[in-house]
Amino acid sequence: MTSTIKRLAILGSTGSIGQQTLEVVRAFPHRFRVIGLAAGKNIDLLARQVSEFRPRLVYFQDGKSGQGLPDVNCEFLPPEGIASHPQVDTVIIATSGKSGLLPLVAAVKSGKEIALANKESLVAAGKIITGEARLSKARILPLDSEHSAIWQCLNGENQKPARLVLTASGGPFLHYSKARLSKVTIEQALKHPSWQMGRKVTIDSATLMNKGLEVIEAHWLFDMPFESINVLIHPQSIVHSLVEFIDGSVKAQLGYPDMRLPIQYALSYPERLPNPNLPRLNWDIMGNLTFGQADLDAFPCLRLAIEAGKKGGTYPAVLCAADEIAVDLFLSRRIKFTDIACLVEQVLGEHQTVACPTLDEIIAADTWAREMVSRFVSGDSLC
Ligand code: MG
């Protein structure tokens, strides 16, 4: 048992994961102290968070000074500076998309404990990040519910598992045909049946790209070959993932879909803390738990992601970048839902991969992929 206060920096503090992390901090003020907060767009919420938590380090993307923030004595640093600051014990990386990559690299190089929600950074640069983490002894703890589930199942085991099974809710369009998917609206896509999440990950969940990214994330986090990572559709989102061991025994982690549980587990690990705000499973009202296979024909993003992960090189970075822009285009009503997969596939098809890329080559591939998506869209060469 340790009773020392853990000093946290939360990057993406105004987003969904950031806000839920602060809820966990609020429940355990004697265990966690907020040292750093970084946000992108929501200055009003950041100002309220700064007033409440009094961090020493602050970053706001749209302004380097304290303009719009309460009159407190903060140092303004870029996210990389906050992520590697000597006063920070644990960095929570809860930004969306590409913005997590450089802060993650900075935190890893500084040997920090990192609670990672930004899967794209690990997908794009997993080899570099896990290599650096081995050198610096940085620890990457998953916040993603599936990976937290696998981590919880693996704790106490000292042999490599035989297989990881990631569960997927299937999103709002489970069982939809391709034709029906081409007509779905943003509003429908943003209505996830079981999880409350940010907009990018909600759309990624609807296309199943999110699950594909999670397969690549699991490959790096748990050092497992792609052939030993499976996806299982489980619409109720109660079983968060499963691990099969060499003797055939299977362990699973269950709970209501509430991100505060994996967040709290990563922050308090190896302890568990009693939090009355977290919902308990009620077996009296629990219905059937069902499992099935994903439809790779209707949801090609899952297949594209796994293929990109297996090919490696700069393919996963291109996959992430193309998807990020395609999702933005869908959210701004410029392309159809089914165009997301189509654009990602076209950009991957044009890509000349770099084997064992450096960080600069990964960033260059990312930039190239973003330009290619824009070119395909303006050239009207959608499917
Ligand atoms: Mg997840």
Residues whose N, C-alpha, C, O or C-beta is under 5 A from the ligand:
A	BS01	MG	D144 S145 E146
